[in-house]
């Protein structure tokens, strides 16, 4: 398994397990963050906080991952099916795109995109 593949698997597994420490170990200290909560942010602590608030509001897990990357593996897009429950308790299943930028084995950017 290439380093890019191992990072992709680690990210999805860490998100599903709510293992923010495992994720933080693979992100750059100044990681750029977008699409998790409002606006954008930087840093490991900001990422932890945004993910904690997201999963508190949405009991969400990710599956059916399809990974696409550039030839060098620096820019990665992971299409996932997000299944969960909204804060109001309504169940949902929708497609999301998780974009990662990877440099020297560390994730330097994390961005989530959703159609709704």
C-alpha positions in Angstrom: 0.0 0.0 0.0 1.5 3.4 -1.0 1.9 6.2 1.6 -1.0 8.1 -0.1 -3.3 5.0 0.2 -2.3 4.5 3.9 -3.1 8.2 4.6 -6.5 7.9 2.9 -7.4 4.8 4.9 -6.2 6.3 8.1 -8.3 9.4 7.6 -11.5 7.5 7.0 -10.9 5.1 9.8 -9.9 7.9 12.2 -13.0 9.9 11.3 -15.3 6.9 11.8 -13.7 6.0 15.1 -13.6 9.7 16.2 -9.9 9.1 16.8 -8.8 12.7 16.6 -5.3 11.9 18.0 -4.6 9.5 15.1 -5.7 12.1 12.6 -3.7 14.8 14.3 -0.6 12.7 14.1 -0.8 12.9 10.2 -1.7 16.5 9.8 0.7 19.4 9.6 0.6 21.7 12.6 -0.7 24.5 10.4 -3.2 22.4 8.4 -5.6 24.4 6.4 -9.3 23.5 7.1 -12.5 24.2 5.1 -15.9 22.8 4.9 -16.2 21.6 8.5 -18.3 24.2 10.1 -18.4 27.8 8.9 -15.5 29.5 7.1 -12.0 28.3 7.2 -9.3 27.8 9.8 -5.8 26.6 10.5 -4.1 24.2 12.9 -4.4 20.9 14.5 -6.4 22.2 17.5 -8.8 24.0 15.2 -9.3 20.7 13.3 -10.0 18.8 16.5 -12.5 21.3 17.6 -14.3 21.6 14.3 -14.5 17.8 14.0 -15.7 17.4 17.6 -18.5 20.0 17.0 -19.4 18.4 13.7 -19.8 14.9 15.1 -21.7 16.2 18.1 -24.2 17.8 15.8 -24.2 14.9 13.2 -23.7 11.3 14.1 -22.0 10.6 10.8 -19.9 7.7 9.4 -18.2 7.3 6.1 -18.2 4.4 3.7 -18.0 3.4 0.0 -14.8 5.4 -0.4 -13.5 6.0 -3.9 -10.0 7.6 -3.9 -8.7 9.7 -6.7 -5.4 11.5 -6.8 -2.9 13.2 -9.0 0.1 11.2 -10.3 2.3 12.2 -7.3 -0.4 11.7 -4.7 -0.2 15.2 -3.4 -3.8 16.2 -4.2 -6.4 13.6 -3.2 -10.1 13.5 -3.5 -12.1 10.9 -1.6 -15.7 10.4 -2.5 -17.6 8.9 0.4 -21.2 8.1 1.4 -21.9 9.9 4.6 -24.6 8.2 6.7 -25.9 9.7 9.9 -28.5 11.5 11.8 -29.0 15.2 12.0 -29.4 17.1 15.2 -33.1 16.7 14.8 -32.7 12.9 14.6 -33.5 12.6 10.9 -31.5 9.8 9.2 -29.7 10.7 6.0 -27.3 9.2 3.4 -25.5 11.6 1.1 -22.4 11.9 -1.0 -19.5 14.0 0.3 -16.1 14.8 -1.2 -13.1 15.0 1.1 -10.1 16.8 -0.4 -6.6 16.4 1.0 -3.3 18.0 0.1 -0.3 15.9 1.2 3.3 17.1 1.4 6.1 14.9 2.7 3.6 12.4 4.2 1.7 15.1 6.1 -1.7 16.4 5.4 -1.5 20.1 4.8 -5.1 20.8 3.8 -8.5 19.2 4.6 -11.7 20.3 2.9 -15.1 18.7 2.9 -17.7 19.4 0.2 -21.3 18.3 0.2 -24.1 18.7 -2.3 -26.5 19.7 0.5 
